Amino acid sequence: MDPSRGLSGDIARAIQRGDMQYLLDALDDASLENRIMAVEGLGELGGEGARMALLRLARDRWGYRPEIRIAALRSLGKVTEPARYADLLDEFIAGDNRKVITAARDMLRAIDPDGFAGRLLAHGCLDHAAIRVYGLSRQKVAVGLLDSYLRERVEKGDLASPRQWGKVFAAVRALGNIKGVESVQALEGLLRWLDGPDASGVEGLAGQRLDKIRQAALASLQQAGKE
């Protein structure tokens, strides 16, 4: 019989008796489910020792799977003060494993909805999801970042590349939602290039993408000018 099959009950009993070492040892179990239960058990156990153990797990990018680290981040919410927890999650919303980033952002948005966009902006996040947040929250301070991103794409000539064009489209839409003089100027600058000779000569799928970006920029320009 596989000894790990009875481990879940042992973990529950370890939590009841406050046996943190047993929970830490259970992190080496072959079953991912049991390891996650052990991590969650540390959160139930509470105390500074459990908090430090969970923090080590969450920060260990090379030693543990994303699922374990995400469970550690969730459990940290049970043993950390709310304001301190928000700053802790802030560490994981950029420059990390994609699964961890997504989970950390969801947790952070839930506890700090008003400051969430600003936290993304402070990290200079320019992934599709972050750009969408800037637009929906109408972050005027994000205009400079979005404008710089669009200018860089024009300079590098990859505005319509498979990797960039979706984000470019999102940035254009975000500028329309944010509105204001700076958004108008950013969109006008992009349209000048799109209406110029460099863009007009692009054909095929790339040309179709540029045309969609242009149509979105025109619509956003009209929207951005309405204060």
N, C-alpha and C positions, 0 to 999 in steps of 0.2 A: 504493500500500500504506500502510496506517495505521502510522506509525512507532511507536505505542505497543505494537503487537503483539510487537515484539522487545525491549521494555523489560525484561521479566521476567528475561531472560538477562543484560542489562546490569546489573540490580540485583544479581544474584548475583555478578557479577564485581566490582562496586563494593564489596560486602561483603568479598570476598577481598583486595582491595587497600587496604581501610580508607579508602575515599573517602566521608567523611560528607557533603561538600557535594553530591555526586552524588545521594545518598539524599534530602537535603533538597530538591533541585531536582525530584526525581521525585514529590514530594508535590503538584506542580501538574499531574500527568498526568491525562488525561481518564478513565482507567480506575480505578475504585474498587479493583479487585483489585491493580493495580500500586501504588497509593498505600498500601494496607495492607501489601504486600510491602516497600515502602520503610520503613514504620514498624517492621515486624518486623526489618528489616535493621539499623536503629539499635540495637535491643536486642542483636542478634548482635555488632554492632561493639563495643559496650561503651564504657567510659570516661566521664569526667565531662561531656565535651562532648555525647555522645550522651544521657546522662541528662538534662541540662538541656534539650536539644531535645525530648525526649519529654515532659518535664514541661510545657513550653510548649504542646505539642500537646494534651495531656490537659486542660489548664486553659482552652483557647481555646473557649469555648462558642459563639461566633458565627462563628468562622472555619472550623471543620471539622465534618464530619458526625459523628454519634454513633459510627458504625462505626470511624472513624479514631481518635477519642478513646479508644474502648475498646481498640483495638489498641495504642495508646500506653500505656494503663494496664497491659496485660498485659506489654508489653515492659519497662516500668519494673521489673517483678519480677525481671528478669534482671540489672539494673544497680544495684539498691538493696538494702541490707542488710535482712533480714527484719523487724526491729523498726521500722525507719524506713519500710519499705514499708507496713506495717500502718497507721501513722499517716498516710501519704500517701493510701492508699485511703479512710481515714476522711473525707477532704475531700469525697468524691463519693457518699456513701451517703444524702444528703438534699439537697433543694433544687437538684436538677439535672435534666437530661433523664431521662425515665423509663428509657430503654434503658441509659443510662450508670449510673444508680442501681442497676438490677438487676444489671448486670455487675459493678460495683464491690462490691456486697454479696456476690455469689457468690465473688469472689476473696478478700474479707476473711474471710468465714466459713471458707474453706479454710485460711487461714494463722493465723487467730486464733479458733478455734471457741469457746473458753471465754470470750473477752472480747467476742464479737460482739453478744450481746444488750445488754450494758452500753453498747456504743458506740451502738447504735440509741437506747437510752434517753437517753443524753447529748444527743442531737440532738432529743429529744422526738418521735421518729417515731411517727405514729399511723395509718399506712396499714395496710391489711389484712394484708400480709405481716409487718410489724413486730409487730403485735398478736399474730399467731400465734406468732412467735418468743418473745415474752414468756411466753406460756402454756406452750409446750413446754419452755422452759428454767426455768420456775417462778421467774421473777424477782420476788421479793417487793417489791423497790424500785419495780417498775412499777405496783403497785396504786394508788398515789396518782395517777399519770398517767391510768390507765384510769378511775378513779373520777371524776376531774375531767372527763374526756371525756364520760362518761355523764351527769353532772350538767349539763354544757353543752348536751347534746342535749335533755335534758328542758326546760331553761329556754328554749331556742330553738324547741321544739316540732317538731323535725325528726327525732325518734327513728326514725320509720318512713319517712322520705323515701328515694327511690331511691338517692341518693348516700350516705346514712349507715347505712341499716339493716343492711347486710351487715357493716360494721365494728362496729356495736353488737352484733350477734350474736356476732362473733368476740371482742369484749371481754368479753362475758358468759361465754363458754366459757373464755377465758384466766383469768379470775378463779377459776373453778372448779378449773382445773388448778393455779393458784398456791397456793390454799388459805390458811388462816390467818384470824385474827380480823378483820384489815382487809378481806380479801376478802369475808368474811361480811357485814360492815357495809355495804360498797359494794353488794352484791347485795340486801340487805334494803332499803336506801334506794331502789333502783330498783324493787323489787317493790311498795313502798308507793305509788309513783306509778302503776305499771301496774294496781294493784288499786283505784285511786281513780277519781273521777268523770271526770277529764279524759281518761283512757285508755278508760274503759268506753263512752264515747259515740262512739268512732271506729269507722266502719264501712268496708266495702269492702276493697280490697286493703291499705290502710294498717292497718285493723283486724286483718286476717289476719297481717300482719307483726308487729304488736304482740303478738298471741297466741303466735306462734312465739318471740318474744323472751322472753315471760313463761314459757313452758314451759322454755326453755333456762336462764333465771334460776333457776327452781325446782330443776332438775337440778343446776346449778352450785352452788347454795346447799347442797344436801345433800352434794355432793362437797367443797366448801370447808370444811365443818364437820368433816370426818374427817381429823384429824391423825394 
